Amino acid sequence: MNILIAVDDSTSSLESARCFRELTHQGDVNATVLTVVGLPKTALTESIGHTVSEFVTDALKHDEHAFASVVKIFEGSKAHLAHITRYGHVGHCIAAAAEEINADLIVVGAKSKSPHDHVTHESVSEYVATHATCSVLVVSPRTASQQQLDHPLRITIAYDDSKESKAAIEQFGSYLWVRNADIEVVSVVPIHAVQRDGMDPVELPNSPSVVHEATAFTERAANQLRSQGIRATSRVVEAKHIGSQIAGFAKQHNSDLIVIGSQGQSGIARILLGSTAQYVLRHSDHLVWIVREMNV
């Protein structure tokens, strides 16, 4: 695996690196640790009596400390670590650096902002998940603090038979550490409703053929994993809100990780996993792995 780990000197950011270290305990990993210096506004530097040069010098010290902390986290692993620093918009720098090194995966902490990153109201993790061309693993602060992988990894894969969902199955089938995981491949068939004047919405039941087809392609996906020696089950559920159902299913089944395609516009249920992925990212406390097709 070729990984980009975006960190700063904050505790929550370093915990995301630690969480990934626990997740991928088998096989070789080539990891580039990225730190980003977000240059401040002139008014900010003047108010604290710093020049831009002094600000950058101070920021680079924090970044070197962050990299040293990541090196310590990965001690004893098979990871090969390198360090790069970029300057500018944090989210943009992360996405661009991933393309530069041809990364298979970006690891980023949710709501993680560097002490030297000036005012930014946009979530860095959401920006990266939206703009990156490779897969993204988002680690929320709560997930990182609670993650204890002293049991077989429990993974929920949201599946709709789209290209992105198939990419998820392909990716996870190729990772050695997944052999120790229990995977549930879950498809959500949306429940539609019609609104009539002066009346409450009326739910429309799905035809048996729709549910049957979803069951068939979900079981095929699970079988693909089983053929590689991976423990996998399949499940089809019906729900009004797809993202809420996926997050709720993962919570109910004590999943450690939710895997979801960046978008999913094919398949009988026409599940829009693009918007669904964003919902899950915002509303779930789980690790969220947003899948895009691997670089070739």
C-alpha positions as CSV (number, residue, x, y, z in Angstrom):
1,M,0.0,0.0,0.0
2,N,1.1,3.5,-0.8
3,I,-0.3,5.8,2.0
4,L,-0.4,9.5,2.6
5,I,-0.9,10.3,6.3
6,A,-1.9,13.9,6.9
7,V,-0.9,15.0,10.4
8,D,-0.2,18.1,12.5
9,D,1.2,18.4,16.0
10,S,-2.3,18.0,17.7
11,T,-3.2,15.0,19.8
12,S,-6.3,14.2,17.7
13,S,-4.3,14.2,14.5
14,L,-1.6,11.9,15.9
15,E,-4.3,9.6,17.2
16,S,-5.6,9.1,13.6
17,A,-2.1,7.9,12.6
18,R,-2.1,5.6,15.7
19,C,-5.5,4.3,14.7
20,F,-4.3,3.4,11.2
21,R,-1.3,1.7,12.6
22,E,-3.5,-0.6,14.6
23,L,-5.8,-1.2,11.6
24,T,-3.0,-2.3,9.2
25,H,-0.9,-4.6,11.4
26,Q,0.1,-6.9,8.5
27,G,2.0,-6.4,5.4
28,D,4.4,-3.7,4.1
29,V,3.2,-0.1,4.1
30,N,4.9,2.8,2.3
31,A,3.7,5.9,4.1
32,T,4.4,9.5,3.3
33,V,3.7,11.7,6.3
34,L,2.4,15.1,5.1
35,T,2.4,18.2,7.2
36,V,0.9,21.4,5.9
37,V,1.8,25.0,6.8
38,G,-1.2,27.2,6.3
39,L,0.2,30.7,5.8
40,P,-1.6,33.2,8.0
41,K,-3.2,36.5,7.0
42,T,-1.0,39.6,7.3
43,A,-3.2,41.0,10.0
44,L,-2.8,37.9,12.1
45,T,1.0,38.0,12.0
46,E,1.1,41.7,12.8
47,S,-1.2,41.2,15.8
48,I,1.1,38.6,17.3
49,G,4.2,40.4,16.4
50,H,5.5,37.7,13.9
51,T,6.7,38.0,10.4
52,V,5.7,35.4,7.9
53,S,9.2,34.0,8.0
54,E,9.2,33.6,11.8
55,F,5.7,32.1,11.6
56,V,6.9,29.5,9.0
57,T,10.0,28.7,11.0
58,D,7.9,28.0,14.1
59,A,5.4,26.0,12.1
60,L,8.2,23.8,10.7
61,K,9.4,23.0,14.2
62,H,5.9,21.8,15.0
63,D,5.8,19.7,11.8
64,E,9.1,18.0,12.6
65,H,7.8,17.1,16.0
66,A,4.7,15.7,14.5
67,F,6.7,13.5,12.1
68,A,8.9,12.3,14.9
69,S,5.7,11.3,16.8
70,V,4.4,9.3,13.8
71,V,7.8,7.5,13.5
72,K,7.4,6.5,17.2
73,I,3.8,5.3,16.6
74,F,5.0,3.0,13.8
75,E,8.0,1.6,15.6
76,G,8.1,-2.2,15.2
77,S,5.9,-2.2,12.1
78,K,6.8,-2.9,8.5
79,A,6.0,0.7,7.6
80,H,8.5,2.7,5.6
81,L,8.0,6.4,6.4
82,A,9.0,9.6,4.6
83,H,8.1,13.2,5.4
84,I,7.0,16.0,3.2
85,T,5.8,19.5,3.9
86,R,3.5,21.7,1.8
87,Y,2.4,25.3,2.1
88,G,-1.1,26.7,1.6
89,H,-4.7,25.5,1.9
90,V,-4.6,22.4,4.0
91,G,-7.3,20.3,2.2
92,H,-5.9,21.3,-1.3
93,C,-2.4,20.4,-0.3
94,I,-3.4,17.0,1.0
95,A,-5.4,16.1,-2.1
96,A,-2.6,17.4,-4.4
97,A,0.2,15.6,-2.5
98,A,-1.8,12.3,-2.8
99,E,-1.8,12.7,-6.5
100,E,1.8,13.6,-6.6
101,I,2.9,10.4,-4.8
102,N,0.2,8.3,-6.5
103,A,-1.3,7.3,-3.1
104,D,-3.7,4.5,-2.8
105,L,-5.1,5.9,0.4
106,I,-5.2,9.2,2.4
107,V,-5.5,9.0,6.2
108,V,-6.8,12.2,7.7
109,G,-8.3,13.1,11.1
110,A,-11.8,14.7,11.2
111,K,-11.9,18.2,12.5
112,S,-8.1,18.2,12.8
113,K,-6.7,21.6,12.4
114,S,-3.1,22.6,12.9
115,P,-2.3,25.2,15.5
116,H,-0.6,27.2,12.8
117,D,-3.5,26.8,10.3
118,H,-5.3,30.1,10.3
119,V,-9.0,30.5,10.2
120,T,-10.7,28.0,8.0
121,H,-14.4,27.1,8.4
122,E,-14.4,24.2,6.0
123,S,-13.8,20.7,7.4
124,V,-10.5,19.5,6.1
125,S,-11.6,15.9,6.1
126,E,-14.7,16.7,4.1
127,Y,-12.7,18.7,1.6
128,V,-10.2,15.9,1.1
129,A,-13.0,13.3,0.8
130,T,-14.6,15.4,-1.9
131,H,-11.6,16.4,-3.9
132,A,-9.1,13.5,-3.6
133,T,-8.7,11.1,-6.5
134,C,-7.9,8.2,-4.3
135,S,-9.5,6.5,-1.3
136,V,-9.8,8.3,2.0
137,L,-9.8,7.0,5.6
138,V,-11.4,9.6,8.0
139,V,-10.7,9.1,11.7
140,S,-12.9,11.1,14.0
141,P,-11.5,12.2,17.4
142,R,-14.0,10.1,19.3
143,T,-13.2,7.0,17.1
144,A,-9.5,7.4,17.6
145,S,-9.8,7.7,21.4
146,Q,-12.0,4.7,21.7
147,Q,-10.5,2.4,19.1
148,Q,-9.2,-0.8,20.7
149,L,-8.7,-3.5,18.1
150,D,-8.3,-6.4,20.6
151,H,-10.9,-8.4,18.5
152,P,-11.3,-9.3,14.9
153,L,-12.0,-6.2,12.9
154,R,-15.7,-5.6,12.3
155,I,-16.4,-3.9,8.9
156,T,-19.6,-2.8,7.4
157,I,-19.4,-2.4,3.6
158,A,-22.2,-0.4,2.0
159,Y,-22.9,-2.0,-1.3
160,D,-25.1,-1.1,-4.3
161,D,-23.5,-3.0,-7.2
162,S,-22.0,0.2,-8.5
163,K,-18.5,0.6,-9.9
164,E,-17.5,2.3,-6.6
165,S,-19.0,-0.5,-4.5
166,K,-17.2,-3.1,-6.6
167,A,-14.0,-1.2,-6.1
168,A,-14.5,-1.5,-2.4
169,I,-14.8,-5.2,-2.6
170,E,-11.7,-5.4,-4.8
171,Q,-9.7,-3.3,-2.5
172,F,-10.5,-5.0,0.7
173,G,-10.0,-8.4,-0.8
174,S,-6.4,-7.4,-1.6
175,Y,-5.5,-6.4,2.0
176,L,-3.8,-9.1,4.1
177,W,-5.2,-7.7,7.4
178,V,-8.8,-8.2,6.2
179,R,-8.2,-12.0,6.7
180,N,-8.8,-11.3,10.4
181,A,-11.9,-9.3,9.9
182,D,-15.6,-10.0,10.0
183,I,-17.3,-8.2,7.1
184,E,-21.0,-7.5,6.6
185,V,-21.9,-6.4,3.1
186,V,-25.0,-4.3,3.4
187,S,-27.3,-3.0,0.7
188,V,-30.1,-0.5,1.5
189,V,-33.2,-0.6,-0.7
190,P,-34.8,2.9,-0.3
191,I,-38.4,3.1,0.8
192,H,-40.2,5.8,-1.3
193,A,-43.3,7.7,-0.3
194,V,-45.9,9.9,-2.1
195,Q,-47.3,13.1,-0.7
196,R,-51.0,13.7,-1.2
197,D,-52.8,17.0,-0.6
198,G,-53.8,17.4,3.0
199,M,-52.6,13.9,3.9
200,D,-49.5,12.3,5.5
201,P,-47.0,10.7,3.1
202,V,-47.8,7.2,2.1
203,E,-45.0,4.7,1.8
204,L,-44.8,2.6,-1.3
205,P,-43.7,-1.0,-0.8
206,N,-40.8,-2.2,-2.9
207,S,-41.6,-5.0,-5.4
208,P,-40.2,-8.4,-4.5
209,S,-38.1,-8.3,-7.7
210,V,-36.3,-5.2,-6.5
211,V,-35.4,-6.8,-3.1
212,H,-34.5,-10.1,-4.8
213,E,-32.1,-8.4,-7.2
214,A,-30.5,-6.4,-4.4
215,T,-30.2,-9.7,-2.4
216,A,-28.5,-11.4,-5.3
217,F,-25.9,-8.8,-6.0
218,T,-25.1,-8.3,-2.3
219,E,-24.6,-12.1,-1.9
220,R,-22.3,-12.1,-4.9
221,A,-20.2,-9.5,-3.3
222,A,-20.0,-11.4,-0.1
223,N,-19.1,-14.6,-2.0
224,Q,-16.3,-12.8,-3.7
225,L,-14.7,-12.0,-0.3
226,R,-15.4,-15.6,0.9
227,S,-13.6,-17.0,-2.1
228,Q,-10.4,-15.2,-0.8
229,G,-10.7,-16.7,2.7
230,I,-12.5,-13.7,4.2
231,R,-15.4,-14.0,6.7
232,A,-18.3,-12.2,5.0
233,T,-22.0,-12.1,5.3
234,S,-24.6,-10.3,3.2
235,R,-27.6,-8.3,4.3
236,V,-30.3,-6.3,2.5
237,V,-32.4,-3.8,4.5
238,E,-35.1,-1.3,3.5
239,A,-35.1,2.2,4.9
240,K,-36.3,5.7,4.2
241,H,-32.9,7.3,4.6
242,I,-29.9,5.4,3.2
243,G,-27.1,7.2,5.1
244,S,-28.9,7.0,8.4
245,Q,-29.5,3.3,7.9
246,I,-25.9,2.6,7.1
247,A,-24.6,4.6,10.1
248,G,-27.3,3.0,12.3
249,F,-26.5,-0.5,11.1
250,A,-22.8,-0.1,11.8
251,K,-23.6,1.2,15.3
252,Q,-26.0,-1.6,16.1
253,H,-23.5,-4.2,14.9
254,N,-20.6,-2.6,16.8
255,S,-18.6,-2.1,13.6
256,D,-15.1,-0.6,13.8
257,L,-15.1,0.6,10.2
258,I,-17.6,1.7,7.6
259,V,-16.6,1.3,3.9
260,I,-18.5,3.2,1.3
261,G,-18.1,4.2,-2.3
262,S,-17.5,7.8,-3.3
263,Q,-20.6,7.6,-5.4
264,G,-23.0,4.9,-6.6
265,Q,-25.3,5.7,-9.5
266,S,-25.9,2.2,-10.8
267,G,-27.6,-0.8,-9.4
268,I,-31.3,-1.6,-9.1
269,A,-31.8,0.5,-6.0
270,R,-30.1,3.6,-7.6
271,I,-28.4,4.4,-4.3
272,L,-26.6,7.7,-4.4
273,L,-23.5,6.7,-2.4
274,G,-21.9,10.1,-3.2
275,S,-24.3,12.0,-0.9
276,T,-24.7,9.0,1.3
277,A,-20.9,8.9,2.0
278,Q,-21.0,12.6,3.0
279,Y,-23.9,11.9,5.4
280,V,-22.1,9.0,7.0
281,L,-18.9,11.0,7.3
282,R,-20.8,13.8,9.1
283,H,-23.0,11.7,11.3
284,S,-21.1,8.6,12.2
285,D,-18.5,8.2,15.0
286,H,-16.9,5.2,13.2
287,L,-13.9,5.0,11.0
288,V,-15.1,5.8,7.5
289,W,-13.2,4.5,4.5
290,I,-14.4,6.3,1.3
291,V,-13.4,4.2,-1.6
292,R,-12.3,5.2,-5.1
293,E,-10.8,2.9,-7.6
294,M,-7.1,2.2,-6.9
295,N,-4.4,3.9,-8.9
296,V,-2.9,1.8,-11.7
